Amino acid sequence: MSDADLEALRRGYEAWNRGDLGAVLALVDPDIDWQPGDEAPESGGGRGRAGFEQFIASWTESFEDLQIEPLEFTEIGDHVVTVVHQKGRGRGSGVELEVDTVHVWTIRDGTAVAWTAYRNRDDAIAEVQRDVVRRGYEALNRGDVEAALEFLHPEIEWHTYIVPGPGGGVYRGHDGVRELWAEAKRIFGDFRNVPEEMFDAGDQVVTFVRVEGVGAMSGVAVQARIAHLMTFRGEKIVTVQSFEDRDEALRAAGLA
């Protein structure tokens, strides 16, 4: 994500605080997916710029002197996790509001395509990491290794126990991942890693995966259930460890 995108996000909050909804809406996609969270004055969520505008207007009208100050920006993939400090006074009730909350913006091609509010940073980070993992699998399953590499750190280490043969190996860097996937395709032909469950452990995500494929030489259908333990460094995945025993993956992440 570029510095210009972050600066545009800061300007968006400034416009939000001064009530310039036009300037805010200029930064969002016409089909923005927005989810305000359980504690918002207006429940539910929706899709589209018009609904997002109505939500912001309703939120702003619920308070006097509402200010939303961004305190921290954390980039993960094309997401920006933003810790914000909200301060205002309920219109009519006079009740003072002062609370920290978290907004997650998804920025693509300089435009906000999604916005979600969370109660705390940990929940937001966990959900964003899960989304990065899911999209990585989706890219690999459609054969777009280059798209998957966008989610992987340049110093990625991918540990397997099958490829290139019994005992597995370690593939390093983006070129290593390209080699790994070429080897896997050579051995298993058309195959998919289907994520079934995910578990959060700080900067790690354990994914229970169903592997489906057909042997390139034998033509025999193969299915297995394994686990991947992925560790994040900043916004990208820096290690992937493969486990045949799913409980072992949970233990490695400190979850069992």
N, C-alpha and C positions, 0 to 999 in steps of 0.2 A: 504494500500500500504506500502511496506517495505522500510526501510531506504536504502536498497541495490538498490531498483528500482530508488529512487531519485538520489542516487549517480551515477548510470548508466546514468541517464538523464544528469546530470552535465558533465560527461565524454563525452557524445555524443556531447554536445555543444563545448567542448574543441577540439574534433576531427574535428567538422564542421569548426571551426575557423582556424585550421591548414591545412585544405584541405584534411584530411584523410577520404575520403568517405567510404572506406572499414570498418573503425571502426564505422562510423555512421550506415551503412547498417546492420552491425552485430547485432544491437539493435532492428531492425524493422522486423515485420512479412512479409513473402513473399507476402501476400495479403493485405498489408497496404492500407487503404483508406485515401487519402491525398487531401486536399483542400487548396490551397494557398491564397485565398481571392482576392478581387478586385484590390488591389494595387500592387500585385506581378508583376515582370517583365514578367512572363509567365502566361497567363490567363488559366482558366479552372482548372481541377483537374483530378484525376484518381484513379486507383486501381493497386497495384502491386509494388514490390520493384524496378523493372527496370525503370518504369516511374518516381518513386520518385527520383531515382538516377539521371535521366536525368534532372529533375526539379532542384535539388540542384546544379548540375554542371552548368546549364544555369544561375541560380541565381548568383552563385559565379563568373562566368565569366563576368557578367554584371557590376561588380564593382571591383575596385582596393582596396586592403587592407580592405575588408569587415570583420567586426567583429560583432558577435552577443553575447551580454553579458546577461545572465539570471539574472534578478534583484529580482524576487519574484516567489515562487512556492506556489500554493494553491491546495490542494487535495480535490476533490469532487467525492466520489465513486471511480471508477477506472480511473478517469480523473485527469490530472495535468494541471491546468491553469498556464501558465508561462508568466510573463511579461518580455519582452526582450528589450534591447537597441541595435539598429542597427546603425552602423557607417561605412561609406565607401565613395568612390568617384567613380562616374560613369565612366566606362571605355570608352574612346573616348570623352565624353562630358566634363569630368572634374568637373561635378556638385557634390557638397558635399551632402551626405545623412547623416542625424542624426535624428532618430525618435524612439519612443517607440511603440512597437506593442505587440500583445499577441498571443502566440501559445498554443493550447490545444492538449495535448497528451493523448491518451487512452492506458493504460497499462494493459495487462492481462497476467498472468503467466510470468511476467518479460519481456514481449516483447511488443513493440509499435505496436498496431493494427490500429491506426488512428492518423492523425495529421491534424489540421485545424488552419488557421491563422485568426485573428480577428483584427479589427481596435482599439478596446478598451476593457478594462477588464470587464466593465459592460455587454457588449454584449456577451462576452465569458462566463461569469458566468451564465447569464440568459439562454443561450442555453444549457449549461451543466446541470443546474438544471432541465430544461425541459426534458432532456434525462434521468436523474435519475428518474423523476416522470413517464415517459413513460415506462421505463423498470420495475419499481415497479408494475405498472398495469399489464404489460405483465406476470410477474411472478405470481401474484395473480390469473389472469384469467386462467392460465394453472394449477392452484392448487398447485404451488410450494411456499408455505408460507415461507419456510426457505430461499429461494433465495430472496424473497421480503424483509426479515428482514435485509439483507445486506445493504439496503438503508435507514434503519430506525435506529435512535439513540436508545441506550439502555434505555434512559429515555423517550421514545416516549409516548405521550398521544394522544389517538384517540377518538375524541368526535363524537358520532353518535346520531341521533334523532329517530332511529327505533329499533335497536338491544340493549338490549334483548327484548324490548317490547315498547309500547307507551311511549313517553318521552325520550327514548334512554338511553344512559349511557356513561361513560368514561372508556376506557380500557388503562391500563398503563403498560409500559415495553413490552419486546418481548413476554413474557408469556401472557400478556393481549391481544396482537394482535392475538396470536394463539387462545385464547379463543374467541375473537370477530369473527374470521373467521369460527371457528367451529360452533358458534351460528348462524351465517349468513347462513352457508350451511344447518344447521338443519331446519331453517325456510324457506329458499328460494330454497333449493336444488341446482340445477345447475344454477349458475348466473355469470354474467360478468359485470365489470365496464369498459365501453368503453369511453376513453377520446375523446372529440369532439373539444374543444378549450382550449388554455392555455393563461394566462395573467401573466406577470411578475410584481412583486412589491418588488424590493430590495431582501431581503432574503426570500420572500414568492412567491408562485406560486398558482394562482387560476386556477382550472381545471373544465370546464363544462363536466359533465359525463352523459352518457346514461347508465342506469342500466337495464340489461335484465336478466330475470330469469323465473323459473317455480316453483310455490309453491310446497314445498316438500310433503305436505299433500293433498292440493286441486288439484294439477296438472294444475292449471290455470296459463297461461302465464302472466307475469307482466313486464311492462316497465315504467320507470320513468326517468326524467331528473333532476339531482341534481347538486350540486357544492361541491368541496372539496377545502379548503384553507390549503395549506401545508406551514409550516415554517421550514426553515433550521437552524440548528446550526452547523456551520462548514461544514463538508462534508455530513452530514446526515439529514434526516427529523426528527424533534423533536416534532412537533404537526401536527395533522390532524383534521380539523373542518369540519363537514358536514352541508350543508345548503340545505333546500328544495327550498328556493327562491334564484335563481342565482344572482339577483341584490344585495341581502343582502350580499352575499360572496364578491362581488366587493366592496361594501361599507366597509366591515370589513377590506379589504386590502388597503383601501384608494384610490381605483380606480374609485369611483363613488360618 
